[in-house]
Every structure is written in structure tokens, then in C-alpha cells.
């Protein structure tokens, strides 16, 4: 069984994290550990009709973002890695600077120090110089940057299609196939 940590921050696009959770929940071979920041709870209420309970229902284990003693804060807790979707610029900055002030950042730091995959889905536009510096540092430090870019080559016509394609690209990073992905076929 694969264990994957999913972190959801307060960046716009909480729907991405929700769809990722749904895709992972549909798999019997993945145990999902979820961390939702305070900012994500606010964004969820402002941008969607979703509830925190709906996010929580798609996870096997839910951790309090303020619980620094949680199992996922230790390298001895084995996981495949972590996805932060969406990833706010605040969380990205904290992650690249190892500013482990909350569980989400600590879990990403632990995954990185243990050589586990960490996929960041940064959600901001336009980008300023500080954002670009932090993105470069994240890439140099080995984090996978997978921003939610629109795709047109695959016939995605709706926002839901775009989100599904993105979720498929995220899951590819962990060797997990996803039916919503429409790969390029030449």
C-alpha cells in the first residue's frame, strides 16, 4: 500500500486538491494522509460550495496543521511523498526555506530530507521576482513544480477537464495511472 500526503493551502484552486483526493480515494492501494491549512478552510468557503467535511471524507487520515507531533512530521513514518495542491506562495516560501512553522511545511520538509518526492502545485499569477526566486530554489532543491497550466493539445474543453488532466499529471509523478489524463498521442 502506498501512503501519500496531500496538503491543501489557502491558494485559489482548492478544487484541485479536492479532485486529487477523490482520485486517490478511488484507489484501494493508496492510503491518503491529509493536512488542510487555516487558509485553505477560508478559501474553500469563499470559492466553492464544498465543505471541509467533504475533503476530510476523501482521506484515510486527517492531521491538524498545528500538530507538530503528528506521525507525518517524522522521517520514520514511511510515505511515497507529498503533494501540495494548491500551493500558496506563502507555503512555497516556507517550504523552500524549511520554515517548519506548521505541519504542512514540516511534512514537506521531512519528505524532502528523506529523498521522497514532493510535488508542489503553485497557484499564483502574475508572478513577482520573489515568487520566481522561490520557484527556482524549489526546483534546485528537487521539488517537482507542477503549476496548473492550461492544456489545449488534448481537447480539454471544460475547467473540470483541465483539472482532471492536471490531477493525472500529478499522479504520474507517483506512478499512478488516472483515467482523466488525456496524454499527447502525437
C-alpha positions in Angstrom: 0.0 0.0 0.0 1.3 3.4 -1.0 1.0 6.3 1.5 0.7 9.8 0.1 0.4 13.0 2.0 -1.9 15.7 0.4 -1.6 19.2 1.6 -4.1 21.9 0.7 -3.2 25.5 1.3 -5.1 28.8 1.0 -4.3 29.5 -2.6 -7.1 29.8 -5.1 -7.9 26.5 -6.6 -8.9 24.3 -3.7 -10.9 22.3 -6.2 -7.6 20.9 -7.5 -6.9 19.4 -4.1 -10.4 18.1 -3.8 -10.3 16.3 -7.2 -6.9 14.9 -6.3 -8.3 13.5 -3.1 -11.2 12.0 -5.0 -8.9 10.3 -7.5 -6.7 8.9 -4.7 -9.7 7.7 -2.7 -10.9 5.7 -5.7 -7.8 3.5 -5.4 -7.6 0.7 -2.9 -3.8 0.7 -2.9 -3.3 4.2 -1.6 -3.6 5.5 1.9 -4.2 9.2 1.9 -3.0 11.5 4.7 -4.5 15.0 4.6 -3.4 18.3 6.0 -5.6 21.4 5.5 -4.3 24.8 6.4 -6.4 27.5 8.0 -6.1 29.5 4.8 -7.5 26.6 2.8 -10.5 26.4 5.0 -11.2 30.1 4.3 -10.6 29.8 0.6 -12.8 26.7 0.5 -15.7 28.7 2.0 -15.1 31.7 -0.3 -14.6 30.0 -3.6 -16.7 26.8 -3.5 -19.8 25.1 -2.2 -17.6 22.3 -0.9 -17.3 21.7 2.9 -14.3 20.7 4.9 -16.2 17.5 5.7 -16.2 16.6 2.0 -12.4 17.0 1.8 -12.0 15.0 5.0 -14.2 12.2 3.8 -11.8 11.6 0.9 -8.8 10.9 3.2 -7.9 7.9 5.3 -6.2 10.1 8.0 -6.5 13.8 8.6 -3.9 15.7 10.5 -4.3 19.0 12.3 -2.0 21.6 10.7 -1.0 22.8 14.1 0.1 19.4 15.4 3.8 19.3 15.0 4.0 15.9 16.8 1.9 14.2 14.1 3.3 11.0 12.6 3.9 12.7 9.2 6.3 15.1 10.9 8.9 12.3 11.3 11.1 10.7 8.7 10.5 7.3 10.3 6.9 7.5 9.0 7.2 5.9 5.6 5.4 7.6 2.7 5.8 7.8 -1.1 5.9 11.5 -0.7 3.6 14.5 -0.7 1.5 16.7 -3.0 0.7 20.3 -2.1 -2.3 21.3 -4.2 -2.9 24.1 -4.5 0.3 25.6 -3.1 0.2 29.2 -2.0 3.2 31.4 -2.4 3.3 31.7 1.4 3.6 27.9 1.8 6.1 27.7 -1.1 8.3 30.2 0.6 8.1 28.4 3.9 8.9 25.1 2.2 12.0 26.3 0.3 13.2 28.0 3.5 12.5 25.0 5.7 10.4 27.3 7.9 8.6 24.5 9.6 6.0 26.6 11.4 3.1 24.3 10.6 2.6 20.6 9.9 2.1 21.0 6.1 5.5 22.7 5.8 7.2 20.2 8.2 5.8 17.2 6.3 7.1 18.6 3.0 10.5 19.3 4.7 10.6 15.7 6.1 9.7 14.2 2.7 12.5 16.3 1.0 15.1 15.4 3.6 14.3 11.7 3.3 14.6 11.9 -0.5 10.9 11.4 -1.1 9.0 13.1 -3.9 7.3 16.4 -3.1 5.0 17.8 -5.8 4.1 21.5 -5.5 1.2 22.9 -7.5 1.9 26.6 -7.2 -1.2 28.8 -7.8 -0.4 32.5 -8.4 -0.5 34.9 -11.3 1.2 37.1 -12.3 4.5 36.1 -10.6 6.8 38.7 -9.0 10.5 38.3 -8.6 10.3 36.8 -5.1 7.9 34.2 -6.4 10.2 33.3 -9.3 13.3 33.1 -6.9 11.3 30.8 -4.6 10.2 28.6 -7.6 13.8 28.4 -8.8 15.0 27.4 -5.3 12.3 24.8 -5.1 13.4 23.3 -8.5 17.0 23.4 -7.5 16.2 21.7 -4.2 14.5 18.8 -6.0 10.8 19.7 -5.6 8.6 18.9 -8.5 6.9 22.1 -9.7 3.6 21.3 -11.5 1.7 24.6 -11.9 -1.9 24.3 -13.1 -1.2 25.3 -16.7 -4.0 25.2 -19.3 -3.6 22.5 -21.9 -5.0 22.6 -25.4 -3.4 19.7 -27.2 -5.6 17.2 -25.5 -9.0 18.5 -26.3 -9.9 19.6 -22.8 -12.9 21.9 -23.2 -14.1 22.5 -19.6 -12.5 23.5 -16.4 -13.3 20.1 -15.0 -11.4 18.5 -17.9 -8.4 20.8 -17.2 -8.4 19.9 -13.5 -8.7 16.2 -14.4 -5.7 16.5 -16.7 -3.7 18.2 -14.0 -4.6 15.6 -11.5 -3.4 12.9 -13.9 -0.1 14.7 -14.3 0.3 14.9 -10.6 -0.5 11.2 -10.1 2.0 10.3 -12.9 4.7 11.6 -10.6 3.9 8.7 -8.2 3.5 6.0 -11.0 -0.3 6.1 -10.6 -2.5 5.9 -13.8 -5.5 8.1 -14.0 -8.4 7.9 -16.5 -8.9 11.7 -16.5 -5.5 12.2 -18.1 -5.5 12.8 -21.8 -1.9 12.2 -22.9 -0.4 13.5 -26.0 -0.5 10.8 -28.7 1.3 12.6 -31.5 
